[in-house]
Every structure is written in C-alpha cells, then in structure tokens.
Amino acid sequence: MTMTQASGTAVQERVEHVDVLIVGAGISGIGAAYHLREQFPGKSLVVLDALESHGGTWWTHRYPGVRSDSDLFTFGYRFKPWRGASIATSEEILHYLDEVIAENGLDAHIRYQHRITAATWSTNDRRWTVAVARGDTGEELTYTTDFLWMCQGYYRHAQGYTPQWPGIDQFQGQVVHPQTWPDDLDYAGKRVVVIGSGATAATLIPAIAETAGHVTMLQRSPTFFYARPKTHELATTLRALDIPEEWTHEILRRTYIAELNELTRISAESPDDARTFLIESMRPLLPPGIDIDKHFNPTYRPWQQRIAVLPDGDMFAALREGKASVVTDTIETFTEKGIRLASGAELEADVVVTATGFDLSVFGDISFTVDGQPVDWAQTVTYRGLMFTGLPNLAYVFGYFRHSWTLRADLISDFVCRLLRRMEKQGATMVVPALRDEDAGMQLGPWVDPENFNPGYLARSMHLMPKQGDREPWRHLHEYAEEREMLPAADLDDGTLVYR
C-alpha cells in the first residue's frame, strides 16, 4: 500500500506485488504459468492479458476455417497429450487450453482486460513497476514484480496490416481483413477476391469456397504449399492398438520433429532438391494444365518464408472443383466493381479479403524505462533470443518460424526457471545480460537474418527490434534441432549474465 498526494488530499493507491508477472495468456503465457507453478510452487504470480479471454491468436481470429498451421503434437505442450487430429481448429485448440488452465488451477492467476501501458525498472528497488489499464472498469492499476516474463506474442491483435492501394475508397463492395472478420459478413453466392497466399489465405479459401459464388486468390508472388493428411497415419495406427495417449503424444511429437528437421536440412543444404520435392508434391493435386511455375514456384528458396500446410490438400481440392482460382499479378488500382491489375485484367468482386498479414508489435507496444531512461529496443543486443542487454530481470518468448512456436516456449520456460533457481542459490536479486570486453567490437546484425527468414511483417519492422551478435550467446537461433541441446546446457556463469 502506498500513499500519494492529489490536490492536497491523501489518496490511497493499491499496489499489488508478485514474484513473477507474466504478460499474455496465450499459448506462451499459459505454458510459462504452468512451468513456474510446477517448479516454484511457493512463488506468487499473475498473468495479465489485454484481451477478454485466454488463447491469444485463437481467441482473436474468428474468420471461417481458422485452424493451426502446425501439428498439435508439437504445438501442444509436452506435458499435456494431444488427443485429436494433427491439424486442429481454433475451437479445438481453445478447448485444449481450457483443460490446461482448469487441470492446473491457473485460472486463479489470470486477469483479463488488463492492458499494460508502461513498465519501469528500478535498480535501487530491484523490481519492475507496471502500469495497467483495466478495460472492463476503466481503472488504472499498478503492479510490481521481481521478474517480468513477456509472453504477449509478436503482432497487434486490434487490427491487421492492409496496404494502401490506389482507389480502394471507390470500391462499392466490402473490404475485410481476416483479423477483424465481421460476424455478419454474407458471402454466400458472391464473388470473393482474397488478396494474399499465405497461411491465412490457405485456411480461409477452402472454408468460404463451399458457399461463395467463386473465390479468387490474388497473389503478388507464389507461396510454397505442402499438402499433408489432417491425421497422421501413425496416430491412427497407435490409437487402433490402444496405445496410451501419453505414448502416442510423445511418439507423434518426435515423428513430426524429425520430419520437419529433415525438410529444413534439405532446404538449407540442397534448396533445389527441396523445391523439386515441394513442387512435385503439389503437381498431382492441382487442376490439369495450371501454370505451376507461375502460380506455385516462389522466387525465394524453401523455408525462407513459411511453408503453408494444407490439411488433406483442401485448397487444392477447391481449385480442382472450380470453386476457386488463382491469379498472380500486382494491383494497379481498385475500381468501383473490383480490382484492376497491372496486366490490364479486372477482377470483379463483391467482397475483397485482405489476407495481407499483420503488424509487428514490439514488446506489446509497452513503454519501457530502466532507471529513468527510455528503452530503445533497437539499441539492445539479445542474449539467446530471450533476454536483452540493459534489461534486468526480464525474459521474452519468441517462438520458432519453422517448427511449432510452443517447442521454444517450453525450452524458454525451462531456462527461465533454471535462471530463477540460480539467482536464489546465489542470493541475487538482479540479473542482466552484459557484453564482455571480448564482445564489445563484435559485428551486429538484425533480430532475424533476412537470408534466413524474410516475411513481410518482419521486413517492415526489423529496424525496431533488438540486434543479435555473431557469436554465442548473442545469437538468436531459429532451429529447434540446435536449441534443444544448447539452451538446457547454457552456462549461466560464463560472465555474460551479471548477478547482483
């Protein structure tokens, strides 16, 4: 309890303190809360989320057909078996998270509609002070914490990214972004143009093609697609043999990891072979005579952007059945009736869906201050892609691009808990990454090397993100095959983490 002075009158301001404050109640935050409760049952914690419920992406996205783009045996937690199909709907994923929260009593720690506006670190006090705006009551709250665990994700939930095309205001139809899909949108029997060809478009198109008059996927450039069964045949076999779900979960988890590791390896070592494999896997599923090189052969190498998974090849089926088509061109301008392309062709449309991605949210768009100095994230250097120079007692979850996000979230949870235990053993109240003398002149690069991975949402915002170095532990690795060994073995006393 603290006392503040306002207009000559003493006013009480309630300040709540917790040992660990977790930001975000999505897949990362729920996992972090679980691991913390398991390994430190005596520590107090709270999970704050700006949304009205848990789930993050799976609560925000309401467009037709919304589903996972990763298998749930790896996107699910290692501690909770997944019992459904490999590719799951948003509803199924939310039900899974419901069970995790209920089974582990996490609901008592989660507070919704609590949006953090500012976070201030004081070295003298050895704690973070967090300003919170409560959406349901309008209250301004204050929390303090010894350790801040950022699990808020990486994009803005309130609205997606839509380019400013010429003439869009004169279009007489409806323009919607999947991230803010209207509940009452009527597309039955109508001409729909979906701009984009990433995972969202690949999910949305087969879902709306069943009732729309026709759906056209308009892409500026092709995407790699990979059709695979919604349910892995090995899962069917194991369940038919009545294998315990925990065994099935672990076997399928290892199977999917091994399969993706191999595709990733081939993509890096023999990109032409990987390209041939992906294109030839698409060829028999596409309509006869379609120009595969024009529409399905990207200019970038495999895995330089995400490969979009098609469960049971559903989008290809919509193309074969004539319910959907693909156009590869650039937009010259919107017209009253649709879109005129650079080629001169015009696509008439009643509804245009801008599946054009999202805007990166740099650390939740929260204002950070350390000892009175505003934090410029672009001036920091990352420690293993999860901590940052000059930012004490703070960890950040940023998952994998190729493997499931949750695989890295689990690894980071283990690391953070090991770090907290190391602090306790040493009697330290503060830990902060700091460059050693031998690191002072090392070459710095972007948060994500564009030669490694370069989707648009990263390219648009990379200048705002922390830097990475050219050596361990200042690199931000992106491969589970490397980090599954490196993070658990990371030396917490190599001089790069300063304890006080």
C-alpha positions as CSV (number, residue, x, y, z in Angstrom):
1,M,0.0,0.0,0.0
2,T,1.4,3.4,-0.9
3,M,0.2,7.0,-0.2
4,T,0.0,9.6,-3.0
5,Q,-0.9,13.3,-2.7
6,A,-3.6,14.7,-5.0
7,S,-5.0,18.3,-4.6
8,G,-3.8,18.4,-1.0
9,T,-5.7,15.2,-0.1
10,A,-4.1,11.9,0.8
11,V,-5.2,9.2,-1.6
12,Q,-4.5,5.6,-1.2
13,E,-3.3,3.7,-4.2
14,R,-3.3,-0.1,-4.1
15,V,-0.1,-1.6,-5.5
16,E,0.0,-5.4,-5.9
17,H,3.3,-7.2,-5.8
18,V,4.0,-10.6,-7.2
19,D,7.3,-12.5,-7.5
20,V,6.8,-13.1,-11.3
21,L,4.5,-11.2,-13.6
22,I,3.6,-12.9,-16.9
23,V,2.4,-10.8,-19.8
24,G,-0.1,-12.6,-22.0
25,A,-2.5,-15.6,-21.6
26,G,-1.9,-17.2,-25.0
27,I,0.0,-20.4,-25.6
28,S,3.3,-19.0,-24.3
29,G,1.9,-17.3,-21.1
30,I,-0.2,-20.3,-20.1
31,G,2.8,-22.6,-20.6
32,A,5.0,-20.2,-18.6
33,A,2.5,-20.2,-15.7
34,Y,2.3,-24.0,-15.7
35,H,6.1,-24.4,-15.6
36,L,6.5,-21.8,-12.9
37,R,3.8,-23.4,-10.7
38,E,5.4,-26.8,-11.2
39,Q,9.0,-25.7,-10.4
40,F,8.3,-22.9,-7.9
41,P,5.0,-23.6,-6.1
42,G,5.9,-21.1,-3.4
43,K,6.3,-18.1,-5.8
44,S,3.5,-15.7,-6.3
45,L,2.5,-15.0,-9.9
46,V,-0.1,-13.2,-12.0
47,V,-0.8,-13.4,-15.7
48,L,-2.2,-10.2,-17.3
49,D,-3.9,-10.2,-20.7
50,A,-5.4,-7.3,-22.6
51,L,-8.0,-9.5,-24.3
52,E,-11.3,-10.7,-22.8
53,S,-10.2,-14.3,-22.6
54,H,-7.2,-16.6,-23.0
55,G,-5.8,-18.0,-26.2
56,G,-4.3,-15.0,-27.9
57,T,-4.4,-15.7,-31.6
58,W,-7.0,-18.4,-31.1
59,W,-9.3,-16.0,-29.4
60,T,-8.7,-13.1,-31.7
61,H,-9.0,-14.8,-35.1
62,R,-12.7,-15.6,-35.9
63,Y,-12.5,-16.0,-39.7
64,P,-14.1,-19.1,-41.4
65,G,-12.0,-22.2,-41.1
66,V,-9.4,-20.8,-38.7
67,R,-7.1,-23.6,-37.7
68,S,-3.5,-24.4,-36.8
69,D,-0.7,-24.3,-39.4
70,S,1.4,-26.6,-37.2
71,D,0.7,-30.1,-36.0
72,L,-0.7,-30.1,-32.5
73,F,1.6,-32.8,-31.2
74,T,4.4,-30.2,-31.2
75,F,2.2,-27.1,-31.0
76,G,0.6,-28.6,-27.9
77,Y,2.6,-28.7,-24.7
78,R,5.0,-31.6,-23.9
79,F,3.2,-32.1,-20.6
80,K,-0.3,-32.4,-21.9
81,P,-1.1,-35.1,-24.6
82,W,-3.0,-34.0,-27.7
83,R,-5.8,-36.5,-28.4
84,G,-7.2,-35.1,-31.7
85,A,-6.3,-34.7,-35.3
86,S,-2.8,-33.4,-36.1
87,I,-4.2,-30.2,-37.6
88,A,-6.8,-28.6,-35.3
89,T,-9.5,-26.0,-35.4
90,S,-9.3,-22.8,-33.3
91,E,-12.2,-24.2,-31.2
92,E,-10.3,-27.4,-30.5
93,I,-7.2,-25.6,-29.5
94,L,-9.1,-23.3,-27.1
95,H,-10.7,-26.4,-25.6
96,Y,-7.2,-27.8,-25.1
97,L,-6.1,-24.6,-23.4
98,D,-9.3,-24.6,-21.2
99,E,-8.3,-28.0,-19.9
100,V,-4.7,-26.9,-19.2
101,I,-5.9,-24.0,-17.2
102,A,-8.6,-26.0,-15.3
103,E,-6.4,-29.0,-14.6
104,N,-3.6,-26.9,-13.1
105,G,-5.6,-24.2,-11.3
106,L,-4.2,-21.4,-13.4
107,D,-7.5,-19.5,-13.7
108,A,-6.8,-18.1,-10.2
109,H,-3.8,-16.3,-11.6
110,I,-5.1,-14.9,-14.9
111,R,-6.6,-11.5,-15.2
112,Y,-8.2,-10.4,-18.4
113,Q,-8.8,-7.0,-19.9
114,H,-5.6,-5.8,-18.1
115,R,-3.6,-3.9,-20.7
116,I,0.0,-2.9,-19.7
117,T,0.8,0.6,-20.7
118,A,4.2,1.1,-19.1
119,A,6.9,-0.9,-17.3
120,T,9.6,0.8,-15.2
121,W,12.6,-0.9,-13.7
122,S,14.4,0.5,-10.6
123,T,17.8,-0.9,-9.7
124,N,17.5,0.6,-6.2
125,D,14.3,-1.2,-5.6
126,R,15.2,-4.3,-7.6
127,R,11.8,-4.5,-9.2
128,W,9.6,-3.6,-12.1
129,T,6.6,-1.3,-11.7
130,V,3.9,-1.9,-14.2
131,A,1.1,0.4,-15.1
132,V,-2.1,-1.3,-16.2
133,A,-5.3,0.0,-17.8
134,R,-8.3,-2.2,-16.9
135,G,-10.6,-2.4,-19.9
136,D,-13.8,-3.5,-18.2
137,T,-13.8,-1.0,-15.4
138,G,-11.6,1.9,-16.6
139,E,-9.4,1.6,-13.6
140,E,-5.7,2.4,-13.6
141,L,-3.8,-0.2,-11.6
142,T,-0.2,-0.7,-10.5
143,Y,1.7,-3.9,-10.1
144,T,5.2,-4.5,-9.0
145,T,7.2,-7.6,-9.7
146,D,10.7,-9.1,-9.2
147,F,10.7,-10.7,-12.6
148,L,8.9,-9.8,-15.8
149,W,8.1,-12.6,-18.3
150,M,7.0,-11.3,-21.7
151,C,4.7,-13.8,-23.4
152,Q,2.5,-11.4,-25.3
153,G,3.2,-12.6,-28.8
154,Y,4.6,-10.6,-31.7
155,Y,1.7,-8.8,-33.5
156,R,-1.0,-6.3,-32.9
157,H,-4.4,-8.0,-32.2
158,A,-6.5,-5.0,-32.7
159,Q,-6.1,-4.8,-36.5
160,G,-4.1,-6.4,-39.3
161,Y,-1.9,-5.0,-42.0
162,T,-3.6,-3.7,-45.1
163,P,-1.6,-1.8,-47.8
164,Q,-2.9,1.5,-49.0
165,W,-3.9,0.6,-52.6
166,P,-5.0,3.3,-55.0
167,G,-8.7,3.7,-55.4
168,I,-9.7,1.5,-52.5
169,D,-12.2,4.1,-51.3
170,Q,-14.2,3.9,-54.6
171,F,-14.8,0.2,-54.4
172,Q,-18.5,-0.4,-54.0
173,G,-18.2,-3.8,-52.3
174,Q,-17.0,-4.8,-48.9
175,V,-13.3,-4.9,-47.8
176,V,-12.5,-7.0,-44.7
177,H,-9.3,-8.2,-43.0
178,P,-9.4,-11.7,-41.6
179,Q,-8.1,-10.5,-38.2
180,T,-11.3,-8.4,-37.8
181,W,-13.8,-10.6,-39.6
182,P,-17.3,-9.3,-39.2
183,D,-19.7,-11.8,-37.6
184,D,-22.5,-10.8,-40.1
185,L,-20.5,-11.0,-43.3
186,D,-22.6,-12.6,-46.0
187,Y,-20.5,-14.0,-48.9
188,A,-22.9,-16.7,-49.9
189,G,-23.1,-16.8,-53.7
190,K,-20.9,-13.8,-54.1
191,R,-17.6,-13.2,-55.9
192,V,-14.8,-13.0,-53.3
193,V,-11.2,-12.0,-54.0
194,V,-8.7,-13.0,-51.3
195,I,-5.5,-10.9,-51.6
196,G,-2.6,-13.0,-50.3
197,S,-1.5,-16.5,-50.4
198,G,0.0,-17.2,-47.0
199,A,-1.3,-19.5,-44.3
200,T,-4.4,-17.3,-43.6
201,A,-5.5,-17.3,-47.3
202,A,-4.8,-21.1,-47.5
203,T,-7.0,-21.6,-44.5
204,L,-9.8,-19.2,-45.5
205,I,-10.2,-20.0,-49.2
206,P,-11.4,-23.7,-48.9
207,A,-13.7,-22.7,-45.9
208,I,-15.6,-20.0,-47.8
209,A,-15.4,-21.7,-51.3
210,E,-18.2,-24.0,-50.2
211,T,-20.8,-21.2,-50.1
212,A,-19.3,-18.3,-52.1
213,G,-20.1,-18.0,-55.8
214,H,-16.4,-18.1,-56.6
215,V,-13.2,-17.3,-54.7
216,T,-10.1,-15.9,-56.5
217,M,-6.8,-16.0,-54.7
218,L,-4.9,-12.9,-55.9
219,Q,-1.2,-13.1,-55.1
220,R,1.7,-10.8,-56.0
221,S,4.1,-13.8,-55.8
222,P,3.7,-17.5,-55.2
223,T,3.9,-19.4,-51.8
224,F,5.2,-22.9,-51.2
225,F,2.3,-25.2,-50.1
226,Y,2.5,-28.6,-48.6
227,A,-0.5,-30.9,-48.5
228,R,-0.5,-33.5,-45.7
229,P,-3.1,-35.7,-44.0
230,K,-5.1,-33.9,-41.3
231,T,-4.4,-37.0,-39.2
232,H,-1.1,-38.7,-39.3
233,E,-1.4,-42.4,-40.3
234,L,0.9,-43.3,-37.4
235,A,-1.6,-41.7,-35.0
236,T,-4.4,-43.8,-36.4
237,T,-2.3,-47.0,-36.1
238,L,-1.2,-46.3,-32.5
239,R,-4.8,-45.4,-31.4
240,A,-6.1,-48.6,-33.0
241,L,-3.6,-50.6,-30.9
242,D,-4.9,-48.8,-27.8
243,I,-1.5,-47.3,-27.0
244,P,-1.6,-44.9,-24.0
245,E,-2.3,-41.4,-25.1
246,E,0.9,-40.2,-23.4
247,W,3.0,-42.6,-25.5
248,T,1.1,-41.7,-28.7
249,H,1.7,-38.0,-28.0
250,E,5.4,-38.4,-27.5
251,I,5.9,-40.8,-30.5
252,L,4.0,-38.4,-32.8
253,R,5.8,-35.4,-31.3
254,R,9.2,-37.0,-32.2
255,T,7.9,-38.1,-35.6
256,Y,6.8,-34.6,-36.6
257,I,10.0,-33.0,-35.3
258,A,12.2,-35.5,-37.2
259,E,10.2,-35.0,-40.4
260,L,10.4,-31.2,-40.2
261,N,14.1,-31.3,-39.2
262,E,14.8,-33.3,-42.4
263,L,12.9,-30.9,-44.6
264,T,14.6,-28.0,-43.0
265,R,18.0,-29.6,-43.5
266,I,17.4,-30.3,-47.2
267,S,16.1,-26.8,-47.7
268,A,19.3,-25.4,-46.3
269,E,21.8,-27.8,-47.9
270,S,20.0,-28.7,-51.2
271,P,17.4,-26.0,-51.8
272,D,16.9,-27.1,-55.4
273,D,16.0,-30.6,-54.2
274,A,13.6,-29.2,-51.7
275,R,12.0,-27.0,-54.3
276,T,11.6,-30.0,-56.6
277,F,10.1,-32.1,-53.8
278,L,7.5,-29.4,-52.9
279,I,6.5,-28.7,-56.4
280,E,6.2,-32.3,-57.4
281,S,4.1,-33.0,-54.3
282,M,1.7,-30.2,-55.4
283,R,1.6,-31.2,-59.1
284,P,-0.9,-34.2,-58.9
285,L,-3.2,-32.3,-56.6
286,L,-3.6,-29.2,-58.8
287,P,-6.0,-28.8,-61.8
288,P,-4.7,-30.1,-65.1
289,G,-3.0,-27.5,-67.2
290,I,-2.5,-25.0,-64.5
291,D,0.8,-22.9,-64.8
292,I,2.6,-24.3,-61.8
293,D,5.8,-22.3,-62.4
294,K,3.8,-19.0,-62.5
295,H,1.5,-19.7,-59.6
296,F,3.3,-22.1,-57.2
297,N,7.0,-21.7,-57.7
298,P,8.3,-18.9,-55.4
299,T,11.4,-16.9,-56.2
300,Y,12.7,-17.4,-52.6
301,R,14.2,-20.7,-51.5
302,P,12.1,-23.2,-49.5
303,W,11.7,-22.1,-45.8
304,Q,13.0,-18.6,-46.4
305,Q,9.3,-17.9,-45.8
306,R,6.9,-20.2,-44.1
307,I,5.6,-23.2,-46.0
308,A,1.7,-23.2,-45.8
309,V,0.3,-26.5,-44.8
310,L,-2.9,-27.7,-46.5
311,P,-4.7,-30.4,-44.4
312,D,-5.8,-33.1,-46.9
313,G,-4.9,-30.7,-49.7
314,D,-8.2,-28.8,-49.1
315,M,-7.3,-25.7,-51.0
316,F,-6.1,-27.7,-54.0
317,A,-9.5,-29.5,-53.9
318,A,-11.3,-26.2,-54.2
319,L,-9.1,-25.3,-57.2
320,R,-9.8,-28.6,-58.9
321,E,-13.5,-28.4,-58.4
322,G,-13.6,-24.9,-59.9
323,K,-14.8,-23.3,-56.7
324,A,-11.6,-21.2,-56.5
325,S,-8.9,-20.0,-58.9
326,V,-5.5,-18.3,-58.6
327,V,-4.2,-15.1,-60.2
328,T,-0.6,-14.0,-59.9
329,D,-0.4,-10.3,-60.7
330,T,0.0,-6.9,-59.0
331,I,-2.7,-4.4,-58.2
332,E,-2.8,-1.2,-60.2
333,T,-5.9,0.2,-58.6
334,F,-9.3,-0.7,-57.1
335,T,-12.3,0.2,-59.1
336,E,-16.0,0.5,-58.3
337,K,-16.5,-3.1,-59.3
338,G,-13.3,-4.7,-58.2
339,I,-9.6,-4.6,-58.9
340,R,-7.7,-3.7,-62.0
341,L,-4.4,-5.5,-62.3
342,A,-1.1,-4.4,-63.8
343,S,-1.7,-6.8,-66.7
344,G,-4.9,-4.8,-67.6
345,A,-7.3,-7.5,-66.5
346,E,-10.0,-6.6,-64.0
347,L,-11.3,-8.9,-61.2
348,E,-14.9,-8.1,-60.3
349,A,-15.7,-8.7,-56.7
350,D,-18.5,-8.3,-54.2
351,V,-16.1,-8.9,-51.2
352,V,-12.4,-8.4,-51.0
353,V,-10.5,-10.1,-48.2
354,T,-7.1,-8.6,-47.4
355,A,-5.1,-11.6,-46.1
356,T,-2.0,-9.4,-46.2
357,G,-0.6,-10.2,-42.8
358,F,-0.2,-8.2,-39.6
359,D,1.8,-5.5,-37.9
360,L,4.6,-6.5,-35.6
361,S,4.0,-5.4,-32.0
362,V,7.4,-4.6,-30.5
363,F,7.2,-5.9,-26.9
364,G,3.5,-5.3,-26.7
365,D,3.8,-1.7,-27.6
366,I,4.6,-1.1,-24.0
367,S,6.7,1.9,-22.9
368,F,9.8,0.5,-21.1
369,T,12.1,2.5,-18.8
370,V,15.2,1.4,-16.9
371,D,16.4,3.7,-14.1
372,G,14.7,6.7,-15.7
373,Q,16.0,6.0,-19.2
374,P,13.5,5.1,-22.0
375,V,14.4,1.7,-23.6
376,D,15.2,1.7,-27.4
377,W,15.0,-2.0,-28.2
378,A,16.9,-1.5,-31.4
379,Q,19.9,-0.4,-29.3
380,T,19.9,-3.6,-27.3
381,V,21.6,-6.9,-28.1
382,T,19.8,-10.1,-27.5
383,Y,21.0,-12.9,-25.2
384,R,20.0,-16.2,-26.8
385,G,16.9,-14.5,-28.3
386,L,15.2,-14.4,-24.9
387,M,16.9,-11.7,-22.8
388,F,18.5,-8.3,-23.7
389,T,21.4,-6.2,-22.7
390,G,20.5,-3.5,-20.2
391,L,17.1,-5.1,-19.3
392,P,17.3,-6.6,-15.9
393,N,15.0,-9.5,-14.7
394,L,13.2,-9.8,-18.0
395,A,12.6,-12.7,-20.3
396,Y,10.8,-12.8,-23.7
397,V,9.2,-15.7,-25.5
398,F,9.6,-15.6,-29.3
399,G,8.9,-19.0,-30.9
400,Y,10.2,-20.7,-34.0
401,F,9.3,-19.8,-37.5
402,R,9.6,-23.3,-39.0
403,H,8.9,-25.6,-36.0
404,S,5.9,-25.1,-33.7
405,W,6.0,-21.9,-31.5
406,T,5.4,-24.0,-28.4
407,L,8.6,-26.0,-28.7
408,R,10.6,-22.9,-28.0
409,A,8.2,-21.6,-25.4
410,D,8.8,-24.8,-23.4
411,L,12.5,-24.5,-23.7
412,I,12.5,-20.9,-22.6
413,S,10.3,-21.9,-19.6
414,D,12.9,-24.4,-18.5
415,F,15.7,-21.8,-19.0
416,V,13.9,-19.1,-17.0
417,C,13.1,-21.5,-14.1
418,R,16.8,-22.6,-14.1
419,L,17.8,-18.9,-14.1
420,L,15.5,-18.1,-11.2
421,R,16.9,-21.1,-9.2
422,R,20.5,-19.9,-10.0
423,M,19.5,-16.4,-8.6
424,E,18.1,-17.9,-5.5
425,K,21.2,-20.0,-4.9
426,Q,23.5,-17.0,-5.4
427,G,21.3,-14.7,-3.3
428,A,21.0,-12.4,-6.3
429,T,18.0,-10.0,-6.7
430,M,19.0,-8.9,-10.2
431,V,20.4,-10.5,-13.4
432,V,21.1,-8.6,-16.6
433,P,22.9,-9.7,-19.8
434,A,26.0,-7.6,-20.5
435,L,28.6,-7.7,-23.3
436,R,32.0,-8.8,-22.1
437,D,35.2,-7.0,-23.1
438,E,35.8,-9.5,-25.9
439,D,32.3,-8.9,-27.2
440,A,32.5,-5.1,-27.4
441,G,33.5,-5.0,-31.1
442,M,31.6,-7.9,-32.5
443,Q,29.5,-7.4,-35.6
444,L,25.8,-6.9,-35.0
445,G,23.0,-8.0,-37.3
446,P,19.2,-7.8,-37.4
447,W,17.0,-9.7,-35.0
448,V,16.3,-12.1,-37.9
449,D,18.7,-12.5,-40.8
450,P,16.7,-11.9,-44.0
451,E,18.8,-14.5,-45.7
452,N,17.4,-17.0,-43.2
453,F,13.8,-15.8,-43.0
454,N,12.2,-12.8,-44.6
455,P,8.4,-12.5,-44.5
456,G,6.9,-9.0,-45.0
457,Y,5.8,-8.4,-41.4
458,L,9.5,-8.8,-40.3
459,A,10.9,-6.7,-43.1
460,R,8.5,-3.8,-42.2
461,S,9.6,-3.7,-38.6
462,M,13.1,-5.1,-38.3
463,H,14.6,-1.7,-37.6
464,L,12.6,-1.6,-34.3
465,M,13.8,-4.9,-33.0
466,P,16.9,-5.8,-30.9
467,K,20.2,-6.8,-32.6
468,Q,22.0,-10.1,-32.5
469,G,25.7,-10.7,-32.5
470,D,27.9,-13.0,-34.4
471,R,28.7,-15.5,-31.6
472,E,27.2,-17.3,-28.7
473,P,25.3,-16.4,-26.6
474,W,24.4,-13.2,-28.5
475,R,22.8,-15.0,-31.4
476,H,19.1,-15.5,-32.0
477,L,18.8,-19.1,-33.2
478,H,15.7,-20.3,-35.1
479,E,16.2,-24.1,-35.2
480,Y,14.8,-26.5,-32.6
481,A,17.4,-29.1,-33.6
482,E,20.1,-26.7,-32.3
483,E,18.4,-25.1,-29.3
484,R,17.0,-28.3,-27.8
485,E,20.7,-29.1,-26.9
486,M,22.1,-25.6,-26.4
487,L,19.5,-24.0,-24.1
488,P,19.4,-26.7,-21.5
489,A,23.2,-26.7,-21.4
490,A,23.7,-23.0,-21.5
491,D,26.3,-21.9,-18.9
492,L,24.7,-19.4,-16.6
493,D,28.1,-18.4,-15.1
494,D,30.1,-17.6,-18.3
495,G,30.3,-13.9,-17.5
496,T,27.5,-12.8,-19.9
497,L,24.9,-12.7,-17.2
498,V,25.7,-10.3,-14.4
499,Y,24.2,-11.1,-11.0
500,R,23.8,-8.5,-8.2
